[in-house]
Amino acid sequence: MAKKSPEHEHPQKAFGWAARDTSGALSPFDFSRRENNVDDVTIKIQYCGVCHSDLHSVKNEWGITMYPIVPGHEIVGVVTKVGNNVKKFKVGDRVGVGVMVGSCEKCENCKQDLENYCRKMILTYNAIDHDGTRTYGGYSDMVVVKEHYVLRIPDNLPLDASAPLLCAGITVYSPMQYYGMTEPGKHLGVVGLGGLGHVAVKLGKAFGLKVTVISTSPSKEKEAIDKLGADSFLISTDMDQMKTASYTLDYIIDTVSAVHSLAPLIGLLKLNGKLVTVGLPNKPLELPIFPLILGRKMVGGSDIGGIKETQEMLDFCAKHNITADIELIKMDYINTAMERLSKSDVHYRFVIDIANSFSPSGSSL
């Protein structure tokens, strides 16, 4: 039997922007979503954050992209329909969808609310859903998601600036919690002041930590300290600065997705210091062993968080008035935004104004 086109795969018509080849260029795309089943929530998407993973994916830089691809996993909007078994949400609720829309829900990791580490975890886009069809992301007008993977956006958080929390926020919150990087008075280093890094600074200060930003860009010092509340700033290419700061940090969160050296960062850690990487470079990083052994230091990793922890993060951000600093764009600006993102030319996260980018008939305005 001939495979159905994306437009005719499911009953509900949907509209978004997709990349069709490794150029990564995005353009209008008609496709379809499944009907709202008994456990599903249908969401009218209002905003969608632009993550560095979207850029990697549309260009197939990780070698796993299935074209056409509709990116976007920082989705916020309003519920328009709920299934008969749905208990947590009703029509009109403000909700979000992050990096995943499914898992096996039976394995040891899922039972511990760590669905993000399930071997059968289903990504919000560029994955195969339980029914064998492709998942498409939030650069689109609507989405249908199983209730379990839908998050409540607290009332005091603006929808547009809370969208990046669904990936950038949980990506730095989860390792801070797991690795014990939340003890007031301790000293946290944040490597890279981009979409993830600027949220890590805000979370660190909310936990009562002293925060040092470590960056290759001297121009970011004033904003890091005056606007984001960092306590100090290190230029990672200034060897004198880095040497002076040796053995001063308890923890480091490394958010950089480009290939870079870990040795200078490890040198900043105190005895028993922890360096946790959350960026995804497309080539392996070199790990020096001597400084790890001689300082009983640790290098670890972390990947987003489970649904329970992501909701906890959103509630924490609501309590401390933490949102992302965003640049709101229309959908037709996305290719320029991707070019700027590749040059780190954004303060600090692009968010697409989906609600005002598409006409009611389902085409770009």
C-alpha positions, 0 to 999 in steps of 0.5 A: 500500500502506498504511503500517505503524504504528510498532508493526508496521514491524519484527519486534522489539517495542520500548517507549519514550516519545514526544512526539506534538505540539508540546506536547513531552509524552512518554508511553508508546509501543509501536513496533518495531525491525529484526531484527539484520542481519549488521553489526548490534549489538542493545543492551539500553539501561540509561541514556540522557542527556537533551540540550537537543537533545531538548527542542528536538526534542520541541517542534519548535523547529527546525521539523524534527520528525517526530511521533511522536518518541522522543528520546535520543542519549546511549545506553549499555547491554549487547550482547545480540546481534551479527551474523555479520560483527561483529568489535568486539563480543560479547554482554555488552559495555558499549557506547554510541550517540551522535548518529548511527547511519548515513552514506554511508560513501563521501564525502570526509568519511566517509573521513576519519572525519568521518561527523558531517559527511556530508551523508547522516548519519543521526541516532539519532532523528527521521531516515530510515534507509537502509530508509526507516523512521524512527529512534527514540532511546534513551528506549526499552528496546532499539536495533539499530545498525550495528557501525560506529556503536557505541562501547565504554565503557571498563571504569572508566567508570560507565555512567550518568555516561558516557552524556552523554559521547556527546553533551556530551563529544564536542561540546566535545572535538572543537573543542578538538582541531581548533582546537588548544585543548589547549596546557598553560598556555593560558587557556580560557573556558567560556561556560555551566555546563550539561551541555556546559560542566561537561564542558568545564571537566573536559576543559580541566583534563585538558589542562592549561589554565587555565579560566575559567567565564563565566556569568549565574548568580553562584550557580554560582561556588562549584561551578565553582571548588570542585567542578569545578576552574575557576580563575576565574569571570566573571559575563557581565552584570557589565560591570566584571568583563568589562572587567577580563578583556578580552584575557586568554583564548586560547580560548573554548568557547561552549555556550549554546543561548539567544540571547545577545551575542557582542561581550562574549565576543570582547572577552575574547580575546587577539590571535589568540584563538578563539571556538568556538560549540557551542550551537544557538540557534533564532535567528541571533546578531549577529556584530560584525566590528570586534573580529575584524579588529582582533584577528585573532580567529576565530569558529568552530563545531563539531558533535559528532565522528566515531566514531573521535574519539568513541572517542578521547574516551571513552578520554581520559575513562577515563584522566583519570576524567572523567564527567558530573555527573548527576541520575538519574531514572526515565522517568516523571519525564521531563516534569518533567525537561524543564520543569526543563531549560528553566529550566536547573534541573539539575546538570548532566545528567539521565540516565534509568535505563532499566533500572529504568523499564520492566518486563520485559513492556515497559511503564512500572513 
